[in-house]
């Protein structure tokens, strides 16, 4: 007799795209392949529900990594070639404008914009997650 295990609800294969994320993280990146998984894992651990990531002409496998994460429902990948920005040096501004057209962006309860080299930190031992932060800042009823 072969034993089957119940699927882990937290495994990547079980995660579904959220219709309304509580915490959405938006970023723009180029050639950040070596850092993506650590950055996403960290921010998931503190409560980010979903990521919208706009990439710009990546050549190091960044898009391929993000495509896999998108298939797992963790990421919404928006590929933004430099040609979408009038001034190629300001493509991040164009990327931020692009994501605002996505329904997922408009439905999110909280939106955090940060770079892939930035990690949210809490300097209070009672606050370990974004939910803890929101609760600490909410007026008591």
VMD Tcl script that builds the backbone (N, CA, C; Angstrom):
set m [mol new atoms 423]
animate dup $m
set s [atomselect $m all]
$s set {name element resname resid chain x y z} {
  {N N UNK 1 A 0.838 -1.175 0.000}
  {CA C UNK 1 A 0.000 0.000 0.000}
  {C C UNK 1 A 0.887 1.243 0.000}
  {N N UNK 2 A 0.574 2.155 -0.890}
  {CA C UNK 2 A 1.373 3.359 -1.010}
  {C C UNK 2 A 0.694 4.487 -0.234}
  {N N UNK 3 A 1.480 5.170 0.577}
  {CA C UNK 3 A 0.954 6.274 1.395}
  {C C UNK 3 A 1.072 7.569 0.598}
  {N N UNK 4 A 0.033 8.380 0.645}
  {CA C UNK 4 A 0.101 9.704 0.025}
  {C C UNK 4 A -0.011 10.738 1.116}
  {N N UNK 5 A 0.690 11.802 0.956}
  {CA C UNK 5 A 0.656 12.880 1.937}
  {C C UNK 5 A -0.279 13.965 1.461}
  {N N UNK 6 A -0.904 14.632 2.424}
  {CA C UNK 6 A -1.710 15.800 2.069}
  {C C UNK 6 A -0.777 16.870 1.532}
  {N N UNK 7 A -1.199 17.588 0.490}
  {CA C UNK 7 A -0.321 18.641 -0.026}
  {C C UNK 7 A -0.119 19.736 1.017}
  {N N UNK 8 A 1.067 20.218 1.088}
  {CA C UNK 8 A 1.397 21.311 1.992}
  {C C UNK 8 A 0.771 22.591 1.459}
  {N N UNK 9 A -0.119 23.243 2.227}
  {CA C UNK 9 A -0.762 24.454 1.716}
  {C C UNK 9 A 0.202 25.613 1.513}
  {N N UNK 10 A 1.414 25.492 2.056}
  {CA C UNK 10 A 2.392 26.568 1.909}
  {C C UNK 10 A 3.421 26.277 0.828}
  {N N UNK 11 A 3.323 25.128 0.170}
  {CA C UNK 11 A 4.286 24.829 -0.888}
  {C C UNK 11 A 4.017 25.738 -2.078}
  {N N UNK 12 A 5.053 25.981 -2.851}
  {CA C UNK 12 A 4.914 26.883 -3.986}
  {C C UNK 12 A 3.838 26.412 -4.960}
  {N N UNK 13 A 3.657 25.094 -5.088}
  {CA C UNK 13 A 2.659 24.597 -6.039}
  {C C UNK 13 A 1.235 24.866 -5.587}
  {N N UNK 14 A 1.039 25.187 -4.308}
  {CA C UNK 14 A -0.304 25.419 -3.777}
  {C C UNK 14 A -0.680 26.895 -3.711}
  {N N UNK 15 A 0.267 27.770 -3.922}
  {CA C UNK 15 A -0.001 29.206 -3.816}
  {C C UNK 15 A -0.749 29.674 -5.053}
  {N N UNK 16 A -1.811 30.395 -4.852}
  {CA C UNK 16 A -2.615 30.916 -5.950}
  {C C UNK 16 A -2.433 32.431 -6.027}
  {N N UNK 17 A -2.650 32.978 -7.197}
  {CA C UNK 17 A -2.590 34.433 -7.347}
  {C C UNK 17 A -3.738 35.033 -6.547}
  {N N UNK 18 A -3.449 35.989 -5.749}
  {CA C UNK 18 A -4.463 36.614 -4.917}
  {C C UNK 18 A -5.295 37.595 -5.716}
  {N N UNK 19 A -6.588 37.589 -5.473}
  {CA C UNK 19 A -7.436 38.552 -6.174}
  {C C UNK 19 A -7.309 39.927 -5.530}
  {N N UNK 20 A -7.007 39.966 -4.238}
  {CA C UNK 20 A -6.813 41.232 -3.542}
  {C C UNK 20 A -5.741 41.052 -2.479}
  {N N UNK 21 A -4.502 41.294 -2.846}
  {CA C UNK 21 A -3.446 41.129 -1.841}
  {C C UNK 21 A -3.546 42.186 -0.754}
  {N N UNK 22 A -3.216 41.788 0.461}
  {CA C UNK 22 A -3.170 42.769 1.537}
  {C C UNK 22 A -1.909 43.621 1.394}
  {N N UNK 23 A -0.768 42.959 1.157}
  {CA C UNK 23 A 0.504 43.659 1.013}
  {C C UNK 23 A 1.127 43.310 -0.337}
  {N N UNK 24 A 1.214 44.289 -1.198}
  {CA C UNK 24 A 1.794 44.127 -2.532}
  {C C UNK 24 A 3.102 44.899 -2.576}
  {N N UNK 25 A 4.165 44.246 -3.040}
  {CA C UNK 25 A 5.452 44.922 -3.180}
  {C C UNK 25 A 5.714 45.124 -4.663}
  {N N UNK 26 A 6.052 46.336 -5.037}
  {CA C UNK 26 A 6.317 46.701 -6.432}
  {C C UNK 26 A 7.773 47.133 -6.551}
  {N N UNK 27 A 8.425 46.615 -7.580}
  {CA C UNK 27 A 9.803 47.018 -7.817}
  {C C UNK 27 A 10.117 46.955 -9.308}
  {N N UNK 28 A 11.159 47.647 -9.675}
  {CA C UNK 28 A 11.708 47.579 -11.030}
  {C C UNK 28 A 13.124 47.041 -10.895}
  {N N UNK 29 A 13.516 46.193 -11.846}
  {CA C UNK 29 A 14.866 45.635 -11.737}
  {C C UNK 29 A 15.451 45.301 -13.101}
  {N N UNK 30 A 16.764 45.267 -13.101}
  {CA C UNK 30 A 17.516 44.835 -14.280}
  {C C UNK 30 A 18.686 43.972 -13.803}
  {N N UNK 31 A 18.771 42.774 -14.333}
  {CA C UNK 31 A 19.885 41.864 -14.055}
  {C C UNK 31 A 20.130 41.670 -12.555}
  {N N UNK 32 A 19.092 41.233 -11.859}
  {CA C UNK 32 A 19.177 40.976 -10.420}
  {C C UNK 32 A 19.024 39.491 -10.104}
  {N N UNK 33 A 19.227 38.624 -11.105}
  {CA C UNK 33 A 19.033 37.190 -10.951}
  {C C UNK 33 A 19.625 36.580 -9.689}
  {N N UNK 34 A 20.872 36.892 -9.325}
  {CA C UNK 34 A 21.465 36.257 -8.146}
  {C C UNK 34 A 20.791 36.615 -6.821}
  {N N UNK 35 A 19.997 37.678 -6.801}
  {CA C UNK 35 A 19.465 38.190 -5.540}
  {C C UNK 35 A 17.963 37.995 -5.364}
  {N N UNK 36 A 17.272 37.644 -6.442}
  {CA C UNK 36 A 15.811 37.634 -6.434}
  {C C UNK 36 A 15.222 36.707 -5.371}
  {N N UNK 37 A 15.679 35.466 -5.323}
  {CA C UNK 37 A 15.038 34.494 -4.432}
  {C C UNK 37 A 15.184 34.872 -2.966}
  {N N UNK 38 A 16.361 35.325 -2.567}
  {CA C UNK 38 A 16.556 35.750 -1.176}
  {C C UNK 38 A 15.637 36.924 -0.848}
  {N N UNK 39 A 15.562 37.880 -1.741}
  {CA C UNK 39 A 14.765 39.087 -1.529}
  {C C UNK 39 A 13.274 38.745 -1.424}
  {N N UNK 40 A 12.790 37.903 -2.312}
  {CA C UNK 40 A 11.379 37.507 -2.270}
  {C C UNK 40 A 11.090 36.689 -1.016}
  {N N UNK 41 A 11.943 35.733 -0.691}
  {CA C UNK 41 A 11.731 34.904 0.500}
  {C C UNK 41 A 11.669 35.759 1.759}
  {N N UNK 42 A 12.583 36.705 1.876}
  {CA C UNK 42 A 12.593 37.579 3.058}
  {C C UNK 42 A 11.283 38.352 3.162}
  {N N UNK 43 A 10.862 38.958 2.069}
  {CA C UNK 43 A 9.663 39.783 2.128}
  {C C UNK 43 A 8.387 38.952 2.289}
  {N N UNK 44 A 8.381 37.730 1.793}
  {CA C UNK 44 A 7.254 36.834 2.069}
  {C C UNK 44 A 7.205 36.509 3.564}
  {N N UNK 45 A 8.368 36.304 4.172}
  {CA C UNK 45 A 8.426 35.965 5.595}
  {C C UNK 45 A 7.868 37.074 6.479}
  {N N UNK 46 A 7.957 38.324 6.028}
  {CA C UNK 46 A 7.414 39.417 6.847}
  {C C UNK 46 A 5.996 39.795 6.436}
  {N N UNK 47 A 5.436 39.106 5.417}
  {CA C UNK 47 A 4.024 39.294 5.132}
  {C C UNK 47 A 3.629 39.771 3.749}
  {N N UNK 48 A 4.573 39.976 2.856}
  {CA C UNK 48 A 4.187 40.390 1.497}
  {C C UNK 48 A 3.419 39.230 0.853}
  {N N UNK 49 A 2.242 39.543 0.294}
  {CA C UNK 49 A 1.399 38.531 -0.348}
  {C C UNK 49 A 1.760 38.310 -1.808}
  {N N UNK 50 A 2.181 39.369 -2.474}
  {CA C UNK 50 A 2.415 39.273 -3.917}
  {C C UNK 50 A 3.411 40.353 -4.327}
  {N N UNK 51 A 4.078 40.108 -5.448}
  {CA C UNK 51 A 5.086 41.014 -5.974}
  {C C UNK 51 A 4.728 41.380 -7.403}
  {N N UNK 52 A 4.827 42.650 -7.737}
  {CA C UNK 52 A 4.751 43.095 -9.130}
  {C C UNK 52 A 6.147 43.576 -9.474}
  {N N UNK 53 A 6.755 42.913 -10.441}
  {CA C UNK 53 A 8.139 43.212 -10.778}
  {C C UNK 53 A 8.219 43.578 -12.251}
  {N N UNK 54 A 8.725 44.775 -12.495}
  {CA C UNK 54 A 8.916 45.268 -13.860}
  {C C UNK 54 A 10.397 45.125 -14.180}
  {N N UNK 55 A 10.688 44.392 -15.245}
  {CA C UNK 55 A 12.096 44.202 -15.605}
  {C C UNK 55 A 12.431 45.005 -16.851}
  {N N UNK 56 A 13.717 45.242 -17.015}
  {CA C UNK 56 A 14.195 46.103 -18.087}
  {C C UNK 56 A 15.359 45.445 -18.817}
  {N N UNK 57 A 15.081 44.852 -19.971}
  {CA C UNK 57 A 16.126 44.302 -20.840}
  {C C UNK 57 A 17.133 43.421 -20.100}
  {N N UNK 58 A 16.646 42.490 -19.290}
  {CA C UNK 58 A 17.537 41.618 -18.517}
  {C C UNK 58 A 18.240 40.618 -19.413}
  {N N UNK 59 A 19.507 40.350 -19.079}
  {CA C UNK 59 A 20.312 39.410 -19.860}
  {C C UNK 59 A 20.941 38.327 -18.983}
  {N N UNK 60 A 20.617 38.308 -17.689}
  {CA C UNK 60 A 21.289 37.385 -16.761}
  {C C UNK 60 A 20.383 36.279 -16.230}
  {N N UNK 61 A 19.218 36.073 -16.833}
  {CA C UNK 61 A 18.305 35.034 -16.357}
  {C C UNK 61 A 17.239 35.548 -15.409}
  {N N UNK 62 A 17.247 36.850 -15.131}
  {CA C UNK 62 A 16.246 37.423 -14.233}
  {C C UNK 62 A 14.827 37.118 -14.706}
  {N N UNK 63 A 14.544 37.366 -15.973}
  {CA C UNK 63 A 13.186 37.131 -16.476}
  {C C UNK 63 A 12.795 35.667 -16.375}
  {N N UNK 64 A 13.726 34.768 -16.639}
  {CA C UNK 64 A 13.425 33.344 -16.569}
  {C C UNK 64 A 13.089 32.921 -15.142}
  {N N UNK 65 A 13.828 33.421 -14.166}
  {CA C UNK 65 A 13.529 33.130 -12.761}
  {C C UNK 65 A 12.151 33.667 -12.404}
  {N N UNK 66 A 11.878 34.899 -12.801}
  {CA C UNK 66 A 10.593 35.519 -12.475}
  {C C UNK 66 A 9.429 34.844 -13.194}
  {N N UNK 67 A 9.665 34.323 -14.391}
  {CA C UNK 67 A 8.601 33.601 -15.097}
  {C C UNK 67 A 8.194 32.345 -14.327}
  {N N UNK 68 A 9.162 31.655 -13.748}
  {CA C UNK 68 A 8.855 30.476 -12.927}
  {C C UNK 68 A 8.047 30.894 -11.697}
  {N N UNK 69 A 8.475 31.959 -11.041}
  {CA C UNK 69 A 7.747 32.441 -9.862}
  {C C UNK 69 A 6.353 32.933 -10.231}
  {N N UNK 70 A 6.210 33.480 -11.425}
  {CA C UNK 70 A 4.890 33.914 -11.882}
  {C C UNK 70 A 3.975 32.698 -12.087}
  {N N UNK 71 A 4.503 31.634 -12.646}
  {CA C UNK 71 A 3.709 30.410 -12.825}
  {C C UNK 71 A 3.249 29.846 -11.492}
  {N N UNK 72 A 4.011 30.096 -10.438}
  {CA C UNK 72 A 3.661 29.631 -9.097}
  {C C UNK 72 A 2.708 30.595 -8.387}
  {N N UNK 73 A 2.415 31.730 -9.014}
  {CA C UNK 73 A 1.473 32.676 -8.442}
  {C C UNK 73 A 2.061 33.664 -7.456}
  {N N UNK 74 A 3.376 33.730 -7.360}
  {CA C UNK 74 A 4.022 34.628 -6.403}
  {C C UNK 74 A 4.257 36.026 -6.957}
  {N N UNK 75 A 4.415 36.102 -8.257}
  {CA C UNK 75 A 4.893 37.317 -8.907}
  {C C UNK 75 A 4.018 37.635 -10.108}
  {N N UNK 76 A 3.806 38.917 -10.337}
  {CA C UNK 76 A 3.294 39.371 -11.616}
  {C C UNK 76 A 4.472 40.039 -12.305}
  {N N UNK 77 A 4.898 39.448 -13.404}
  {CA C UNK 77 A 6.064 39.945 -14.137}
  {C C UNK 77 A 5.601 40.844 -15.272}
  {N N UNK 78 A 6.195 42.019 -15.338}
  {CA C UNK 78 A 5.930 42.959 -16.422}
  {C C UNK 78 A 7.273 43.243 -17.082}
  {N N UNK 79 A 7.425 42.815 -18.314}
  {CA C UNK 79 A 8.683 43.049 -19.020}
  {C C UNK 79 A 8.596 44.410 -19.693}
  {N N UNK 80 A 9.503 45.289 -19.343}
  {CA C UNK 80 A 9.481 46.676 -19.780}
  {C C UNK 80 A 10.767 47.003 -20.522}
  {N N UNK 81 A 10.781 46.857 -21.823}
  {CA C UNK 81 A 12.001 47.247 -22.532}
  {C C UNK 81 A 12.212 48.762 -22.450}
  {N N UNK 82 A 13.447 49.168 -22.541}
  {CA C UNK 82 A 13.779 50.601 -22.469}
  {C C UNK 82 A 12.958 51.445 -23.425}
  {N N UNK 83 A 12.475 50.860 -24.495}
  {CA C UNK 83 A 11.757 51.638 -25.499}
  {C C UNK 83 A 10.444 52.212 -24.984}
  {N N UNK 84 A 9.959 51.740 -23.841}
  {CA C UNK 84 A 8.701 52.271 -23.309}
  {C C UNK 84 A 8.873 53.620 -22.621}
  {N N UNK 85 A 10.076 53.955 -22.275}
  {CA C UNK 85 A 10.332 55.236 -21.615}
  {C C UNK 85 A 10.854 56.228 -22.655}
  {N N UNK 86 A 10.351 57.441 -22.597}
  {CA C UNK 86 A 10.844 58.479 -23.533}
  {C C UNK 86 A 12.315 58.753 -23.306}
  {N N UNK 87 A 12.684 58.813 -22.036}
  {CA C UNK 87 A 14.084 58.999 -21.674}
  {C C UNK 87 A 14.572 57.686 -21.060}
  {N N UNK 88 A 15.406 56.926 -21.746}
  {CA C UNK 88 A 15.829 55.617 -21.253}
  {C C UNK 88 A 16.481 55.644 -19.877}
  {N N UNK 89 A 16.959 56.791 -19.435}
  {CA C UNK 89 A 17.561 56.848 -18.102}
  {C C UNK 89 A 16.494 56.916 -17.011}
  {N N UNK 90 A 15.252 57.131 -17.395}
  {CA C UNK 90 A 14.156 57.219 -16.420}
  {C C UNK 90 A 13.156 56.091 -16.591}
  {N N UNK 91 A 13.631 54.908 -16.969}
  {CA C UNK 91 A 12.706 53.803 -17.207}
  {C C UNK 91 A 12.005 53.366 -15.935}
  {N N UNK 92 A 12.616 53.590 -14.753}
  {CA C UNK 92 A 11.954 53.193 -13.500}
  {C C UNK 92 A 10.668 53.994 -13.285}
  {N N UNK 93 A 10.677 55.245 -13.666}
  {CA C UNK 93 A 9.468 56.066 -13.554}
  {C C UNK 93 A 8.385 55.500 -14.476}
  {N N UNK 94 A 8.770 55.134 -15.681}
  {CA C UNK 94 A 7.816 54.534 -16.621}
  {C C UNK 94 A 7.301 53.202 -16.075}
  {N N UNK 95 A 8.179 52.430 -15.460}
  {CA C UNK 95 A 7.772 51.133 -14.903}
  {C C UNK 95 A 6.737 51.317 -13.800}
  {N N UNK 96 A 6.946 52.294 -12.938}
  {CA C UNK 96 A 5.985 52.542 -11.863}
  {C C UNK 96 A 4.641 52.991 -12.424}
  {N N UNK 97 A 4.665 53.732 -13.500}
  {CA C UNK 97 A 3.410 54.168 -14.128}
  {C C UNK 97 A 2.690 52.983 -14.769}
  {N N UNK 98 A 3.426 52.051 -15.335}
  {CA C UNK 98 A 2.833 50.890 -16.005}
  {C C UNK 98 A 2.032 50.040 -15.024}
  {N N UNK 99 A 2.586 49.758 -13.847}
  {CA C UNK 99 A 1.914 48.846 -12.914}
  {C C UNK 99 A 0.588 49.401 -12.415}
  {N N UNK 100 A 0.426 50.709 -12.439}
  {CA C UNK 100 A -0.818 51.302 -11.961}
  {C C UNK 100 A -2.013 50.938 -12.838}
  {N N UNK 101 A -1.761 50.415 -14.035}
  {CA C UNK 101 A -2.840 50.015 -14.933}
  {C C UNK 101 A -3.318 48.590 -14.674}
  {N N UNK 102 A -2.632 47.856 -13.823}
  {CA C UNK 102 A -3.012 46.479 -13.528}
  {C C UNK 102 A -4.079 46.458 -12.429}
  {N N UNK 103 A -5.174 45.717 -12.633}
  {CA C UNK 103 A -6.217 45.627 -11.598}
  {C C UNK 103 A -5.681 45.146 -10.254}
  {N N UNK 104 A -4.722 44.230 -10.268}
  {CA C UNK 104 A -4.144 43.729 -9.027}
  {C C UNK 104 A -3.551 44.866 -8.201}
  {N N UNK 105 A -2.895 45.788 -8.861}
  {CA C UNK 105 A -2.300 46.941 -8.188}
  {C C UNK 105 A -3.395 47.791 -7.536}
  {N N UNK 106 A -4.455 48.019 -8.269}
  {CA C UNK 106 A -5.533 48.871 -7.758}
  {C C UNK 106 A -6.327 48.206 -6.636}
  {N N UNK 107 A -6.305 46.875 -6.572}
  {CA C UNK 107 A -7.059 46.166 -5.540}
  {C C UNK 107 A -6.264 45.952 -4.257}
  {N N UNK 108 A -4.974 46.131 -4.284}
  {CA C UNK 108 A -4.152 45.871 -3.097}
  {C C UNK 108 A -4.530 46.816 -1.968}
  {N N UNK 109 A -4.516 46.278 -0.756}
  {CA C UNK 109 A -4.827 47.107 0.415}
  {C C UNK 109 A -3.650 48.019 0.774}
  {N N UNK 110 A -2.447 47.465 0.749}
  {CA C UNK 110 A -1.229 48.215 1.043}
  {C C UNK 110 A -0.233 47.951 -0.076}
  {N N UNK 111 A 0.477 48.996 -0.515}
  {CA C UNK 111 A 1.466 48.858 -1.586}
  {C C UNK 111 A 2.790 49.432 -1.100}
  {N N UNK 112 A 3.829 48.633 -1.253}
  {CA C UNK 112 A 5.178 49.054 -0.894}
  {C C UNK 112 A 6.007 49.098 -2.166}
  {N N UNK 113 A 6.640 50.220 -2.418}
  {CA C UNK 113 A 7.570 50.356 -3.542}
  {C C UNK 113 A 8.980 50.348 -2.963}
  {N N UNK 114 A 9.810 49.430 -3.414}
  {CA C UNK 114 A 11.208 49.449 -2.973}
  {C C UNK 114 A 12.085 48.752 -4.001}
  {N N UNK 115 A 13.360 48.965 -3.888}
  {CA C UNK 115 A 14.332 48.361 -4.796}
  {C C UNK 115 A 14.723 46.972 -4.294}
  {N N UNK 116 A 15.295 46.191 -5.171}
  {CA C UNK 116 A 15.661 44.820 -4.832}
  {C C UNK 116 A 16.860 44.762 -3.881}
  {N N UNK 117 A 17.539 45.849 -3.677}
  {CA C UNK 117 A 18.626 45.867 -2.696}
  {C C UNK 117 A 18.164 46.438 -1.355}
  {N N UNK 118 A 16.872 46.625 -1.191}
  {CA C UNK 118 A 16.314 47.149 0.057}
  {C C UNK 118 A 15.487 46.065 0.744}
  {N N UNK 119 A 15.654 45.945 2.051}
  {CA C UNK 119 A 14.933 44.976 2.860}
  {C C UNK 119 A 14.223 45.723 3.990}
  {N N UNK 120 A 12.929 45.534 4.114}
  {CA C UNK 120 A 12.159 46.178 5.176}
  {C C UNK 120 A 12.636 45.616 6.507}
  {N N UNK 121 A 12.929 46.512 7.442}
  {CA C UNK 121 A 13.341 46.095 8.783}
  {C C UNK 121 A 12.498 46.807 9.825}
  {N N UNK 122 A 12.227 46.105 10.907}
  {CA C UNK 122 A 11.469 46.669 12.017}
  {C C UNK 122 A 12.421 46.832 13.197}
  {N N UNK 123 A 12.469 48.004 13.762}
  {CA C UNK 123 A 13.372 48.275 14.882}
  {C C UNK 123 A 12.640 48.230 16.208}
  {N N UNK 124 A 11.662 47.363 16.301}
  {CA C UNK 124 A 10.885 47.179 17.518}
  {C C UNK 124 A 10.722 45.679 17.713}
  {N N UNK 125 A 11.130 45.133 18.859}
  {CA C UNK 125 A 11.062 43.678 19.053}
  {C C UNK 125 A 9.639 43.117 19.032}
  {N N UNK 126 A 8.642 43.970 19.212}
  {CA C UNK 126 A 7.247 43.509 19.182}
  {C C UNK 126 A 6.684 43.463 17.760}
  {N N UNK 127 A 7.426 43.974 16.804}
  {CA C UNK 127 A 6.950 44.009 15.414}
  {C C UNK 127 A 7.864 43.126 14.566}
  {N N UNK 128 A 7.284 42.021 14.075}
  {CA C UNK 128 A 8.046 41.089 13.242}
  {C C UNK 128 A 7.492 40.975 11.833}
  {N N UNK 129 A 6.261 41.440 11.630}
  {CA C UNK 129 A 5.624 41.317 10.311}
  {C C UNK 129 A 4.925 42.624 9.953}
  {N N UNK 130 A 4.529 42.720 8.711}
  {CA C UNK 130 A 3.773 43.902 8.282}
  {C C UNK 130 A 2.419 43.972 8.984}
  {N N UNK 131 A 1.806 42.821 9.236}
  {CA C UNK 131 A 0.551 42.829 10.001}
  {C C UNK 131 A 0.769 43.397 11.402}
  {N N UNK 132 A 1.865 43.015 12.049}
  {CA C UNK 132 A 2.195 43.574 13.370}
  {C C UNK 132 A 2.346 45.084 13.292}
  {N N UNK 133 A 3.001 45.555 12.251}
  {CA C UNK 133 A 3.202 47.002 12.069}
  {C C UNK 133 A 1.876 47.722 11.903}
  {N N UNK 134 A 1.013 47.199 11.052}
  {CA C UNK 134 A -0.289 47.823 10.820}
  {C C UNK 134 A -1.093 47.843 12.113}
  {N N UNK 135 A -1.078 46.737 12.856}
  {CA C UNK 135 A -1.812 46.694 14.111}
  {C C UNK 135 A -1.252 47.707 15.114}
  {N N UNK 136 A 0.064 47.822 15.177}
  {CA C UNK 136 A 0.705 48.755 16.126}
  {C C UNK 136 A 0.378 50.200 15.783}
  {N N UNK 137 A 0.186 50.495 14.503}
  {CA C UNK 137 A -0.080 51.871 14.077}
  {C C UNK 137 A -1.568 52.200 14.025}
  {N N UNK 138 A -2.412 51.171 14.126}
  {CA C UNK 138 A -3.853 51.413 14.056}
  {C C UNK 138 A -4.352 51.930 15.393}
  {N N UNK 139 A -5.262 52.900 15.349}
  {CA C UNK 139 A -5.820 53.395 16.615}
  {C C UNK 139 A -6.641 52.293 17.285}
  {N N UNK 140 A -6.530 52.204 18.609}
  {CA C UNK 140 A -7.312 51.183 19.316}
  {C C UNK 140 A -8.781 51.609 19.380}
  {N N UNK 141 A -9.602 50.619 19.279}
  {CA C UNK 141 A -11.039 50.904 19.239}
  {C C UNK 141 A -11.682 50.646 20.559}
}
mol reanalyze $m
mol bondsrecalc $m
mol representation Tube
mol addrep $m
